[in-house]
Amino acid sequence: MRPTHTVLAVLVAAVWGVNFTVIEIGLDHFPPLLFSALRFLVAALPAVFFVGRPKVAWKWIVAVGLVLGVAKFGLLFIGMDAGMPAGLSSLVLQIQAVFTALIAITFLGERLTGVRLLGMAVALCGVCLAAVDEGGAGPLGAFALVIAAAACWGLSNVLTRKASPPDALNFMVWVSTVPVLPLLGLSLLTEGPSRDLAALRALDWQGAGVVVYVAWITTVFGFGAWGWLLHRHPASTVAPFSLLVPVFGMSSAAVFLGESISPLRWGAAALLVGGVGLTSLATGKSRSARVHLADVPAPGQVKEPA
């Protein structure tokens, strides 16, 4: 990989990692479900008019939009709003790789190798260690919501694999159109029209900036650049860079939000990242070297060619 391509891969990991800190800041401006709806609205518009028609069946766009957009991001934003720290969220979400593997083994008939099993066990130990650390400092209910978000992310990964979109950016832009109305409806029902209107009326430059970041920088630039890299390099070369996401996530939360990183959390990070690496990279060794854009990892995800 050329040095400029390496810099781009690290930049994407940094963008995805810092995203958790930006989300934390955004939750000071918006209720969680409204914030998530705005994220997808801005990601979809006006990009949907420039990426062309969907290149996969609508059933896959709707399915991934509901599971990833409504369930995964809704649970993540609610969990962070309920007290889950940004840095820890960026780390714990890595367990989605284990959920992805388990769902793929169950429904797609993928093989459970000894290395993958070891990777899952190591990653789960990391989650348990993170839970012990969070249990002493924050609400375990919020921790559980982020774990549920990771499970939904795993399901959406398998649905995306089944959809096999030839253009990941096109797919993600169209997927972003699906969650907007469901999230707005849920926000009105659970967060209330008065709270939503108050947040929109109080919109300032910082609030607008965080929405633009999570929509255009994280989604449009992040997925576009990652897909560009996968066009030019083997997935096994590009994918490991996503293991840097929790490093940037925890570091940015410490710098900008003042979050402390305890020795337990460092230990959890080492176990989770190591376990995810084993689980994901072992998957690549058991499959062909053919690369699909459907295998573009989401933030924090390590995936190999299907």
Secondary structure, DSSP 4 states (H G I P E B T S, - for coil): --HHHHHHHHHHHHHHHHHHHHHHHHTTTS-HHHHHHHHHHHHHTTGGGTS-S-SS-HHHHHHHIIIIIIIIHHHHHHHHHTT--HHHHHHHGGGHHHHHHHHHHHHS-----HHHHHHHHHHHHHHHHHHHHHHTTS-HHHHHHHHHHHHHHHHHHHHHHHH--S-HHHHHHHHTTSSHHHHHHHHHHHT-HHHHHHHHHT--HHHHHHHHIIIIIIIIIHHHHHHHHHHHS-HHHHGGGGGGHHHHHHHHHHHHS-----HHHHHHHHHHHHHHHHHHHHHHHTS-S---GGGPPPTT------
